[in-house]
């Protein structure tokens, strides 16, 4: 009898300096158009509205990112949530196809270090006491980087005990 596992976890991606600069420039242009709209001509209100729409529809969602990890029925699903509104599924990974899963600084990953594979970094980029960064080598051609809490890792380990390490 298979035991059903379900666990959901979200990680906020680190906001980089590039993201802050892009947001600041867009907001500066918005303020510029507002000021010109009051002082010069109301036609600048169109620029103000256009800038605000661009900011809310494109700039903010692309610079405010969270990753959601979901473990359900021996599958890990990774979703990207942009601007707390738009959701995109990035991948579905079957636990039985994992070659190895270990913390990023584990000695167990050394044999895989020189392996050429596609890297999918779904980590937040921040240090936390709540979770640790884990590396998954999947099907021989993918390296997946996730920030996972201890409970999430234990549930994956219960599904595939010989492939998941916590050292």
SULLIN-V637262 format. One line per field, one symbol per residue. phi: phi as a letter, one per 30 degrees, with the letter a starting at -180 (. if undefined). psi: psi as a letter, one per 40 degrees, with the letter a starting at -180 (. if undefined). A space follows every 50 residues. Layout:
phi = ???
psi = ???
This chain:
phi = .dcdcbabbcbddddddddddddddddddddedddddddcbddddddddd dddddddbddddcbbbcccbcbhibcccccccihbcbbdclbbdddcdda baeecddddedcdcddadcccccdicdaddbbdccbcbhibbcccbcbde dddddddddbddccbcd
psi = hhhhhhhhhihhihhidddddddddddddddddddddddciededddddd dddddddddddeeghihhhhhhffhhhhihhhffdhhhhdihhhdeehdi hiideieeeddedehhihhhhfideiiiediihihhhhfeeihhhihiid dddddddddgdeehie.
